Amino acid sequence: MIAKYNIKYFFIGLMFFISLGCATHNDYLDKINNQPLAIYLTFDDGPSIETINCAMLCKSLDVKATFFLIGKKLAEKKNDDIFNYLYKQYPFFMIGNHSYSHANEQYKIFYEYPNLVVNDILKADTVLKIKNKIVRLPGRNSWYLSEKKSKSDELALLCSSLYVKKYKVIGWDVEWEFDKKADTIIENHFSIINKINEKIGNENSFSKNNLVILIHERSLKSKKHLQELEYFITYFKRNKKVKFLTLREY
């Protein structure tokens, strides 16, 4: 009999905590449904074949996006057609500066020499024919806008130097996590939706009612992975108060 009552109260307690979780989730949804929200899809580390796959999906869904490209990849002349497609689609698609070398994947050493980083970014500007002076630093989630800043002491001199040259340094609010060895996403669209709901619900994105999402395009190699992105976009497109914009409009 005691065991029977223990089981009964266990399930009552379990349902109580589940209801709390649902209420919190609904609170987040209410905040999103009752206010405008701008989502900025950003794809890093192109150009590559995955760049065009992501771009074509966004185009088919009538969703704007920003592509942070690496100058060195374009200089190799392997992806000219992809770059030209993005360039001609402006302002529907925007190209952002993701440096020339991407630090050669040696981030700690790279950021020890701010002047060289600035030169690397300027070099990328020339190759990428950048129309908007918006940069995302490789391997660092840093922000430096005229009215608001979020940076580490390590990057203070670099970010201020870029600001003097009229650059906006833009990081991200939510990253679509991926396996760096397999180069495949490890989160489905439900996980990203929950991250965003929580971020907006707690009002802790970098700028209120604006949410920048980082996606490493190489993590969307397969049709299955691209489908996760499609599901994610479709979910938010149902809400007429949600707009997908480029960082030119941030």
Secondary structure, DSSP 8 states (H G I E B T S, - for coil): -HHHHHHHHHHHHHHHHHHHHHHHHHHHHHHHHTS-EEEEEEEEEE-SHHHHHHHHHHHHTT--EEEEE-HHHHHTTSSHHHHHHHHHTTTTEEEEE--SSGGGG-HHHHTT-HHHHHHHHHHHHHHHT-SS-EE--TT---EE-SS-EE--GGGHHHHHHHHHTT-EE---SEE--EETTTTEE-S-HHHHHHHHHHHHHTT-SSBTTEEEEEEEGGG--SHHHHHHHHHHHHHHHTSTTEEE--GGG-
